[in-house]
Amino acid sequence: MDEVHVLMALAPALGTPESDRLELLSVLIESYERNKYPIELPDAIDAILFRMKEKGLRQTDLIPYLGTRSRVSEILGRKRALTVQMIRELSLGLGISTETLVGVHSQGIEKSESEIQWDKFPIKEITQRGWVSGVLNKGAENIEKAVKDFIEEAGLNFGVASFRRRVSGDATTPTTKYALYAWLARAVLLARRKKSSLGLFNKEALSSSFLKEVAQLSWFDQGPMLAVEYLEKCGIAVVLEEHLKGTHLDGAALMDVDGTPIIALTLRYDRIDNFWFTLLHELAHIWKHVGKDEAFMDDLDSNSEDKREAEANRLAREAFIPRTLWRRSNAFISPNRQNINELARELKIHPAIIAGRIRRESGNYAAFSDLLGQDEVKIILKNANHCEA
């Protein structure tokens, strides 16, 4: 810490040995504190009560997740234990991680096939998009078979996706989880179309430097296209599919059954800053967190208590703007167009990324709107024939 303070006082230029050492020591200190003084998970009921207060919910608002008014009262009063189904509904609806609710990862929380309500899938919407065909007005049995075949073709089951982030709006209803699985299945199937053109994936090649290389592709006018091509050359499939109604997703990271890493993006906000941060966030998941039995589905507008989401955010931010530089940059101290462009040139990243970070940290979402590259990403990727939607 003493050496960090000395180095910070020197304000070393980016790329110098002193700057590199300052960055290294900062990472080491953060890692030490995270391991030596870990933040304990909160009690499940305390977490539920906190989220209720945060969202302004009453006990009656928990009935869709817990069943009845009396059951809600018993659970909040610690007189009844949470069931597996309740944990699922609360994790999806309130955005409380399964680690907090049960103390283990969600792999152990499975839903039997007999409990799956196949007619709850957004049949009309996925049929209109051409994901499945010939099932409307064909009866429940045919609907179940068509959707079941669609999900199983992607190698998914109820237990693969890890809903680590709160999904707001209509996504809090129990029906939304079926839409999330349908979207995830679609992403897997789109990725398989690219298998023959993908390079060989080597997870050992992923690093902070790799993330930074991808981040600096944002400097180019055709950066989104270059990033997709580069990642696919490295064996990572990148697919685009608009989110289904109510699912408020930005992206997902997962592996196919054969180990192929997949990054799926919705371009829910068609902006340069959102594209790049989402891409790097999901890439960080591929590097650090994704396994064959788990997927990460992200609504980056929401907050998460999951340490893996916090780490993915940190790695993405660091790839664009090193922490040792950000707080002493003119763009942070005196945010204006000139200072944003100067920092962008220094870091070789798109100015939209810096403008987006200023907006998010300040809470002023009206600032620098003209720098964000609104409605540009889809055009770039469609022109490059990478947009599947």
Backbone hydrogen bonds, N-H to C=O, Kabsch-Sander energy under -0.5 kcal/mol:
donor,donor_aa,acceptor,acceptor_aa,energy
5,H,1,M,-2.3
6,V,2,D,-2.0
7,L,3,E,-2.7
8,M,4,V,-2.7
9,A,5,H,-1.8
10,L,6,V,-1.3
11,A,7,L,-0.9
11,A,8,M,-0.6
16,T,13,A,-1.8
20,D,16,T,-2.6
21,R,17,P,-2.4
22,L,18,E,-2.3
23,E,19,S,-2.2
24,L,20,D,-2.4
25,L,21,R,-2.9
26,S,22,L,-2.0
27,V,23,E,-2.0
28,L,24,L,-2.4
29,I,25,L,-2.6
30,E,26,S,-2.2
31,S,27,V,-2.5
32,Y,28,L,-2.5
33,E,29,I,-2.6
34,R,30,E,-2.2
35,N,31,S,-2.0
36,K,32,Y,-3.3
37,Y,33,E,-2.2
40,E,38,P,-0.7
47,A,43,D,-2.6
48,I,44,A,-2.1
49,L,45,I,-2.7
50,F,46,D,-2.5
51,R,47,A,-2.4
52,M,48,I,-2.4
53,K,49,L,-2.3
54,E,50,F,-2.6
55,K,51,R,-2.3
56,G,52,M,-0.8
57,L,52,M,-2.8
61,D,58,R,-1.2
62,L,59,Q,-1.7
63,I,60,T,-1.1
65,Y,62,L,-1.2
66,L,62,L,-2.3
67,G,63,I,-2.8
72,V,68,T,-2.1
73,S,69,R,-2.1
74,E,70,S,-2.3
75,I,71,R,-2.4
76,L,72,V,-2.6
77,G,73,S,-1.6
78,R,75,I,-1.7
79,K,74,E,-3.4
80,R,74,E,-0.9
87,I,83,T,-2.3
88,R,84,V,-2.1
89,E,85,Q,-2.4
90,L,86,M,-2.9
91,S,87,I,-2.5
92,L,88,R,-2.2
93,G,89,E,-3.1
94,L,90,L,-2.6
95,G,90,L,-0.6
95,G,91,S,-0.7
96,I,90,L,-0.9
97,S,95,G,-0.5
101,L,97,S,-1.7
102,V,98,T,-2.8
103,G,98,T,-0.7
103,G,99,E,-1.7
104,V,98,T,-0.6
108,G,105,H,-1.2
109,I,106,S,-1.7
110,E,108,G,-0.9
111,K,158,F,-1.3
112,S,110,E,-0.5
115,E,112,S,-1.7
116,I,112,S,-0.5
116,I,113,E,-1.1
118,W,116,I,-1.0
120,K,117,Q,-2.3
121,F,118,W,-1.3
123,I,121,F,-2.8
126,I,122,P,-2.6
127,T,123,I,-2.2
128,Q,124,K,-2.3
129,R,125,E,-1.6
130,G,127,T,-1.3
131,W,126,I,-2.6
132,V,126,I,-0.8
138,K,135,V,-1.7
143,I,139,G,-2.1
144,E,140,A,-2.7
145,K,141,E,-2.1
146,A,142,N,-2.5
147,V,143,I,-2.5
148,K,144,E,-2.7
149,D,145,K,-2.5
150,F,146,A,-1.9
151,I,147,V,-2.7
152,E,148,K,-2.8
153,E,149,D,-2.2
154,A,150,F,-1.0
155,G,152,E,-1.3
156,L,151,I,-1.8
159,G,157,N,-1.2
160,V,157,N,-2.1
162,S,295,A,-2.3
163,F,161,A,-0.7
164,R,162,S,-1.8
165,R,297,M,-0.6
166,R,303,N,-0.7
167,V,92,L,-0.8
168,S,166,R,-0.6
171,A,168,S,-1.4
172,T,169,G,-1.8
173,T,170,D,-1.8
176,T,173,T,-1.6
177,K,174,P,-0.9
178,Y,175,T,-1.3
179,A,175,T,-0.9
180,L,176,T,-2.2
181,Y,177,K,-2.0
182,A,178,Y,-2.2
183,W,179,A,-2.6
184,L,180,L,-2.3
185,A,181,Y,-2.6
186,R,182,A,-2.2
187,A,183,W,-2.2
188,V,184,L,-2.1
189,L,185,A,-2.4
190,L,186,R,-2.4
191,A,187,A,-2.2
192,R,188,V,-1.8
193,R,189,L,-0.8
193,R,190,L,-0.7
194,K,191,A,-1.5
195,K,192,R,-1.0
197,S,194,K,-1.6
198,L,194,K,-0.7
198,L,195,K,-1.1
199,G,232,E,-2.8
202,N,234,C,-0.5
205,A,202,N,-1.9
206,L,203,K,-1.6
211,L,207,S,-2.2
212,K,208,S,-2.1
213,E,209,S,-2.3
214,V,210,F,-2.1
215,A,211,L,-2.6
216,Q,212,K,-2.1
217,L,213,E,-0.6
217,L,214,V,-1.2
218,S,215,A,-1.6
219,W,216,Q,-1.3
219,W,348,K,-0.6
220,F,217,L,-1.5
223,G,220,F,-1.8
226,L,222,Q,-2.2
227,A,223,G,-2.7
228,V,224,P,-2.1
229,E,225,M,-2.3
230,Y,226,L,-2.5
231,L,227,A,-2.7
232,E,228,V,-2.2
233,K,229,E,-1.8
234,C,230,Y,-1.3
235,G,232,E,-1.3
236,I,231,L,-2.7
237,A,235,G,-0.6
237,A,261,P,-2.2
239,V,237,A,-0.5
239,V,263,I,-2.5
241,E,265,L,-2.4
247,T,244,L,-2.1
250,D,298,D,-3.3
251,G,298,D,-1.5
252,A,264,A,-2.4
253,A,296,F,-2.1
254,L,262,I,-2.1
255,M,291,G,-0.5
256,D,260,T,-2.7
259,G,256,D,-2.3
262,I,254,L,-3.3
263,I,237,A,-3.0
264,A,252,A,-2.4
264,A,262,I,-0.5
265,L,239,V,-2.6
266,T,250,D,-2.2
267,L,250,D,-0.7
270,D,268,R,-0.6
271,R,269,Y,-2.4
272,I,372,L,-1.7
273,D,372,L,-1.0
275,F,271,R,-2.3
276,W,272,I,-2.2
277,F,273,D,-2.1
278,T,274,N,-2.3
279,L,275,F,-2.6
280,L,276,W,-2.3
281,H,277,F,-2.5
282,E,278,T,-2.6
283,L,279,L,-2.2
284,A,280,L,-2.2
285,H,281,H,-1.6
286,I,282,E,-2.1
287,W,283,L,-2.1
288,K,284,A,-2.8
289,H,285,H,-2.7
290,V,285,H,-2.6
294,E,291,G,-1.3
295,A,160,V,-1.2
296,F,253,A,-2.7
297,M,162,S,-1.0
297,M,295,A,-0.5
298,D,251,G,-3.2
298,D,296,F,-0.5
300,L,298,D,-0.6
302,S,299,D,-1.7
310,A,306,D,-1.9
311,E,307,K,-2.3
312,A,308,R,-2.2
313,N,309,E,-2.4
314,R,310,A,-2.4
315,L,311,E,-2.8
316,A,312,A,-2.1
317,R,313,N,-2.7
318,E,314,R,-2.7
319,A,315,L,-1.8
320,F,316,A,-1.3
321,I,317,R,-3.1
325,L,322,P,-1.6
326,W,322,P,-2.1
327,R,323,R,-1.0
328,R,325,L,-0.7
329,S,326,W,-1.5
332,F,329,S,-0.5
333,I,329,S,-2.5
334,S,330,N,-3.1
340,I,336,N,-2.4
341,N,337,R,-2.5
342,E,338,Q,-2.3
343,L,339,N,-2.1
344,A,340,I,-2.3
345,R,341,N,-2.2
346,E,342,E,-2.1
347,L,343,L,-2.4
348,K,344,A,-1.6
349,I,344,A,-1.7
353,I,350,H,-1.5
354,I,350,H,-0.8
355,A,351,P,-2.7
356,G,352,A,-2.8
357,R,353,I,-1.8
358,I,354,I,-2.2
359,R,355,A,-2.3
360,R,356,G,-2.2
361,E,357,R,-2.7
362,S,358,I,-2.3
363,G,359,R,-1.7
364,N,359,R,-0.5
365,Y,363,G,-1.1
367,A,364,N,-1.0
369,S,366,A,-0.8
371,L,368,F,-1.7
372,L,369,S,-1.2
375,D,270,D,-3.5
376,E,270,D,-0.5
376,E,373,G,-1.3
380,I,376,E,-2.0
381,L,377,V,-2.6
382,K,378,K,-2.8
383,N,379,I,-2.2
384,A,380,I,-0.9
385,N,382,K,-1.7
386,H,381,L,-3.0
387,C,381,L,-0.8
388,E,386,H,-0.7
